[in-house]
Amino acid sequence: MCLILMSKEQINPDFIIDLEEMGCGDLVIAFIKAMRPLEVGQILKARALDKGAAADIPAWCNMRMTKN
């Protein structure tokens, strides 16, 4: 399950990934690879400079949640 939190409140992630200036394709692939070892309930914090990341990552998560 993928839950997107876009908040300034303090959240203690289990893992942090810096996606730097990766673009859409590479960014989503790196994000997917970073999520693979996570267990249910763990938090992955992603930092990205690409302005499209704020739309790309939630779109991928929504796609995964509706996939049969």
N, CA, C and O atoms as a GROMACS GRO file, in nm:
protein
  272
    1MET      N    1   0.084  -0.118   0.000
    1MET     CA    2   0.000   0.000   0.000
    1MET      C    3   0.088   0.123   0.000
    1MET      O    4   0.195   0.124   0.060
    2CYS      N    5   0.043   0.223  -0.066
    2CYS     CA    6   0.121   0.345  -0.082
    2CYS      C    7   0.035   0.462  -0.035
    2CYS      O    8  -0.075   0.483  -0.087
    3LEU      N    9   0.082   0.536   0.061
    3LEU     CA   10   0.010   0.651   0.112
    3LEU      C   11   0.100   0.772   0.099
    3LEU      O   12   0.214   0.770   0.147
    4ILE      N   13   0.052   0.875   0.035
    4ILE     CA   14   0.130   0.996   0.013
    4ILE      C   15   0.095   1.098   0.120
    4ILE      O   16  -0.021   1.135   0.135
    5LEU      N   17   0.194   1.142   0.193
    5LEU     CA   18   0.176   1.249   0.291
    5LEU      C   19   0.259   1.368   0.246
    5LEU      O   20   0.381   1.360   0.241
    6MET      N   21   0.193   1.475   0.214
    6MET     CA   22   0.264   1.596   0.175
    6MET      C   23   0.237   1.697   0.285
    6MET      O   24   0.145   1.779   0.276
    7SER      N   25   0.318   1.690   0.389
    7SER     CA   26   0.293   1.769   0.508
    7SER      C   27   0.425   1.822   0.563
    7SER      O   28   0.532   1.766   0.537
    8LYS      N   29   0.415   1.928   0.637
    8LYS     CA   30   0.534   1.984   0.701
    8LYS      C   31   0.548   1.932   0.844
    8LYS      O   32   0.644   1.965   0.913
    9GLU      N   33   0.451   1.850   0.889
    9GLU     CA   34   0.460   1.797   1.024
    9GLU      C   35   0.576   1.698   1.034
    9GLU      O   36   0.618   1.640   0.933
   10GLN      N   37   0.628   1.681   1.152
   10GLN     CA   38   0.742   1.593   1.174
   10GLN      C   39   0.700   1.447   1.159
   10GLN      O   40   0.614   1.398   1.232
   11ILE      N   41   0.760   1.377   1.066
   11ILE     CA   42   0.736   1.236   1.043
   11ILE      C   43   0.871   1.167   1.047
   11ILE      O   44   0.967   1.213   0.984
   12ASN      N   45   0.880   1.059   1.120
   12ASN     CA   46   1.005   0.986   1.131
   12ASN      C   47   1.005   0.869   1.033
   12ASN      O   48   0.948   0.764   1.062
   13PRO      N   49   1.070   0.886   0.918
   13PRO     CA   50   1.071   0.779   0.818
   13PRO      C   51   1.166   0.667   0.858
   13PRO      O   52   1.263   0.688   0.931
   14ASP      N   53   1.136   0.547   0.808
   14ASP     CA   54   1.224   0.432   0.828
   14ASP      C   55   1.339   0.437   0.727
   14ASP      O   56   1.450   0.392   0.756
   15PHE      N   57   1.312   0.490   0.611
   15PHE     CA   58   1.411   0.502   0.504
   15PHE      C   59   1.392   0.636   0.434
   15PHE      O   60   1.282   0.690   0.429
   16ILE      N   61   1.501   0.688   0.380
   16ILE     CA   62   1.498   0.814   0.304
   16ILE      C   63   1.568   0.789   0.170
   16ILE      O   64   1.675   0.728   0.165
   17ILE      N   65   1.506   0.837   0.063
   17ILE     CA   66   1.568   0.828  -0.069
   17ILE      C   67   1.575   0.968  -0.128
   17ILE      O   68   1.477   1.043  -0.125
   18ASP      N   69   1.691   1.003  -0.181
   18ASP     CA   70   1.708   1.132  -0.247
   18ASP      C   71   1.710   1.107  -0.397
   18ASP      O   72   1.807   1.054  -0.451
   19LEU      N   73   1.604   1.146  -0.463
   19LEU     CA   74   1.589   1.123  -0.607
   19LEU      C   75   1.651   1.235  -0.690
   19LEU      O   76   1.649   1.231  -0.813
   20GLU      N   77   1.707   1.333  -0.621
   20GLU     CA   78   1.777   1.445  -0.684
   20GLU      C   79   1.700   1.503  -0.801
   20GLU      O   80   1.584   1.542  -0.785
   21GLU      N   81   1.762   1.509  -0.916
   21GLU     CA   82   1.699   1.571  -1.034
   21GLU      C   83   1.649   1.467  -1.135
   21GLU      O   84   1.633   1.498  -1.253
   22MET      N   85   1.625   1.344  -1.088
   22MET     CA   86   1.574   1.241  -1.178
   22MET      C   87   1.441   1.284  -1.238
   22MET      O   88   1.360   1.350  -1.172
   23GLY      N   89   1.420   1.246  -1.362
   23GLY     CA   90   1.294   1.276  -1.429
   23GLY      C   91   1.196   1.162  -1.413
   23GLY      O   92   1.227   1.062  -1.349
   24CYS      N   93   1.080   1.177  -1.469
   24CYS     CA   94   0.965   1.088  -1.451
   24CYS      C   95   0.999   0.939  -1.452
   24CYS      O   96   0.979   0.872  -1.350
   25GLY      N   97   1.049   0.886  -1.560
   25GLY     CA   98   1.075   0.742  -1.570
   25GLY      C   99   1.174   0.692  -1.468
   25GLY      O  100   1.145   0.598  -1.393
   26ASP      N  101   1.292   0.753  -1.465
   26ASP     CA  102   1.396   0.711  -1.371
   26ASP      C  103   1.353   0.732  -1.227
   26ASP      O  104   1.382   0.650  -1.140
   27LEU      N  105   1.284   0.841  -1.202
   27LEU     CA  106   1.237   0.874  -1.068
   27LEU      C  107   1.142   0.767  -1.015
   27LEU      O  108   1.158   0.720  -0.903
   28VAL      N  109   1.044   0.729  -1.094
   28VAL     CA  110   0.946   0.629  -1.051
   28VAL      C  111   1.013   0.493  -1.033
   28VAL      O  112   0.981   0.422  -0.938
   29ILE      N  113   1.104   0.456  -1.122
   29ILE     CA  114   1.174   0.328  -1.109
   29ILE      C  115   1.257   0.325  -0.981
   29ILE      O  116   1.255   0.225  -0.909
   30ALA      N  117   1.329   0.431  -0.952
   30ALA     CA  118   1.408   0.438  -0.828
   30ALA      C  119   1.318   0.432  -0.706
   30ALA      O  120   1.352   0.369  -0.606
   31PHE      N  121   1.203   0.498  -0.712
   31PHE     CA  122   1.107   0.496  -0.602
   31PHE      C  123   1.054   0.355  -0.579
   31PHE      O  124   1.044   0.309  -0.465
   32ILE      N  125   1.019   0.285  -0.687
   32ILE     CA  126   0.969   0.148  -0.677
   32ILE      C  127   1.075   0.058  -0.614
   32ILE      O  128   1.044  -0.021  -0.524
   33LYS      N  129   1.199   0.069  -0.659
   33LYS     CA  130   1.307  -0.013  -0.604
   33LYS      C  131   1.328   0.015  -0.455
   33LYS      O  132   1.358  -0.076  -0.378
   34ALA      N  133   1.313   0.141  -0.416
   34ALA     CA  134   1.331   0.177  -0.275
   34ALA      C  135   1.218   0.123  -0.189
   34ALA      O  136   1.237   0.098  -0.070
   35MET      N  137   1.100   0.104  -0.247
   35MET     CA  138   0.985   0.054  -0.172
   35MET      C  139   0.987  -0.097  -0.153
   35MET      O  140   0.927  -0.149  -0.059
   36ARG      N  141   1.055  -0.169  -0.240
   36ARG     CA  142   1.052  -0.316  -0.237
   36ARG      C  143   1.088  -0.376  -0.101
   36ARG      O  144   1.018  -0.466  -0.056
   37PRO      N  145   1.193  -0.330  -0.033
   37PRO     CA  146   1.227  -0.394   0.095
   37PRO      C  147   1.141  -0.349   0.213
   37PRO      O  148   1.154  -0.404   0.323
   38LEU      N  149   1.053  -0.252   0.193
   38LEU     CA  150   0.972  -0.202   0.303
   38LEU      C  151   0.870  -0.305   0.349
   38LEU      O  152   0.813  -0.380   0.269
   39GLU      N  153   0.848  -0.307   0.479
   39GLU     CA  154   0.743  -0.391   0.536
   39GLU      C  155   0.621  -0.303   0.558
   39GLU      O  156   0.630  -0.180   0.561
   40VAL      N  157   0.507  -0.368   0.575
   40VAL     CA  158   0.382  -0.295   0.599
   40VAL      C  159   0.400  -0.203   0.720
   40VAL      O  160   0.447  -0.246   0.826
   41GLY      N  161   0.361  -0.078   0.703
   41GLY     CA  162   0.369   0.019   0.812
   41GLY      C  163   0.496   0.102   0.813
   41GLY      O  164   0.503   0.202   0.885
   42GLN      N  165   0.597   0.062   0.735
   42GLN     CA  166   0.720   0.141   0.730
   42GLN      C  167   0.699   0.261   0.641
   42GLN      O  168   0.615   0.261   0.550
   43ILE      N  169   0.777   0.364   0.668
   43ILE     CA  170   0.764   0.491   0.596
   43ILE      C  171   0.890   0.519   0.515
   43ILE      O  172   1.001   0.510   0.565
   44LEU      N  173   0.869   0.552   0.388
   44LEU     CA  174   0.978   0.592   0.298
   44LEU      C  175   0.960   0.740   0.269
   44LEU      O  176   0.855   0.783   0.221
   45LYS      N  177   1.062   0.817   0.299
   45LYS     CA  178   1.059   0.960   0.267
   45LYS      C  179   1.138   0.980   0.138
   45LYS      O  180   1.254   0.938   0.128
   46ALA      N  181   1.075   1.043   0.041
   46ALA     CA  182   1.139   1.069  -0.088
   46ALA      C  183   1.158   1.218  -0.106
   46ALA      O  184   1.066   1.297  -0.083
   47ARG      N  185   1.278   1.256  -0.148
   47ARG     CA  186   1.308   1.396  -0.178
   47ARG      C  187   1.342   1.401  -0.326
   47ARG      O  188   1.427   1.326  -0.374
   48ALA      N  189   1.275   1.490  -0.398
   48ALA     CA  190   1.299   1.503  -0.542
   48ALA      C  191   1.295   1.649  -0.582
   48ALA      O  192   1.214   1.726  -0.530
   49LEU      N  193   1.381   1.686  -0.674
   49LEU     CA  194   1.384   1.823  -0.724
   49LEU      C  195   1.296   1.842  -0.847
   49LEU      O  196   1.260   1.954  -0.882
   50ASP      N  197   1.262   1.731  -0.914
   50ASP     CA  198   1.177   1.738  -1.033
   50ASP      C  199   1.037   1.783  -0.992
   50ASP      O  200   0.973   1.720  -0.907
   51LYS      N  201   0.989   1.890  -1.052
   51LYS     CA  202   0.857   1.943  -1.016
   51LYS      C  203   0.745   1.844  -1.046
   51LYS      O  204   0.639   1.850  -0.984
   52GLY      N  205   0.768   1.754  -1.137
   52GLY     CA  206   0.666   1.655  -1.171
   52GLY      C  207   0.654   1.542  -1.070
   52GLY      O  208   0.556   1.467  -1.072
   53ALA      N  209   0.752   1.529  -0.981
   53ALA     CA  210   0.751   1.420  -0.883
   53ALA      C  211   0.628   1.424  -0.794
   53ALA      O  212   0.575   1.319  -0.756
   54ALA      N  213   0.582   1.542  -0.761
   54ALA     CA  214   0.464   1.556  -0.675
   54ALA      C  215   0.340   1.497  -0.740
   54ALA      O  216   0.245   1.461  -0.670
   55ALA      N  217   0.339   1.485  -0.871
   55ALA     CA  218   0.227   1.423  -0.942
   55ALA      C  219   0.260   1.279  -0.982
   55ALA      O  220   0.173   1.192  -0.977
   56ASP      N  221   0.386   1.253  -1.021
   56ASP     CA  222   0.424   1.121  -1.071
   56ASP      C  223   0.416   1.012  -0.964
   56ASP      O  224   0.364   0.904  -0.990
   57ILE      N  225   0.468   1.039  -0.845
   57ILE     CA  226   0.469   0.937  -0.740
   57ILE      C  227   0.328   0.903  -0.694
   57ILE      O  228   0.295   0.785  -0.686
   58PRO      N  229   0.242   1.002  -0.662
   58PRO     CA  230   0.105   0.967  -0.625
   58PRO      C  231   0.030   0.894  -0.738
   58PRO      O  232  -0.051   0.805  -0.711
   59ALA      N  233   0.057   0.930  -0.863
   59ALA     CA  234  -0.009   0.863  -0.976
   59ALA      C  235   0.030   0.715  -0.980
   59ALA      O  236  -0.055   0.629  -1.003
   60TRP      N  237   0.157   0.686  -0.958
   60TRP     CA  238   0.203   0.546  -0.955
   60TRP      C  239   0.137   0.472  -0.839
   60TRP      O  240   0.093   0.359  -0.855
   61CYS      N  241   0.131   0.536  -0.723
   61CYS     CA  242   0.070   0.473  -0.605
   61CYS      C  243  -0.078   0.444  -0.631
   61CYS      O  244  -0.127   0.336  -0.598
   62ASN      N  245  -0.148   0.540  -0.689
   62ASN     CA  246  -0.291   0.518  -0.720
   62ASN      C  247  -0.310   0.405  -0.820
   62ASN      O  248  -0.405   0.327  -0.809
   63MET      N  249  -0.219   0.395  -0.917
   63MET     CA  250  -0.227   0.289  -1.015
   63MET      C  251  -0.206   0.154  -0.946
   63MET      O  252  -0.277   0.057  -0.977
   64ARG      N  253  -0.110   0.146  -0.855
   64ARG     CA  254  -0.083   0.021  -0.783
   64ARG      C  255  -0.200  -0.020  -0.696
   64ARG      O  256  -0.230  -0.139  -0.684
   65MET      N  257  -0.267   0.077  -0.634
   65MET     CA  258  -0.376   0.046  -0.543
   65MET      C  259  -0.500  -0.002  -0.617
   65MET      O  260  -0.582  -0.074  -0.560
   66THR      N  261  -0.516   0.035  -0.744
   66THR     CA  262  -0.634  -0.005  -0.820
   66THR      C  263  -0.604  -0.124  -0.910
   66THR      O  264  -0.695  -0.175  -0.976
   67LYS      N  265  -0.478  -0.169  -0.914
   67LYS     CA  266  -0.440  -0.282  -0.999
   67LYS      C  267  -0.498  -0.412  -0.941
   67LYS      O  268  -0.489  -0.436  -0.821
   68ASN      N  269  -0.557  -0.493  -1.027
   68ASN     CA  270  -0.616  -0.620  -0.981
   68ASN      C  271  -0.516  -0.731  -0.989
   68ASN      O  272  -0.548  -0.845  -0.955
   0.00000   0.00000   0.00000
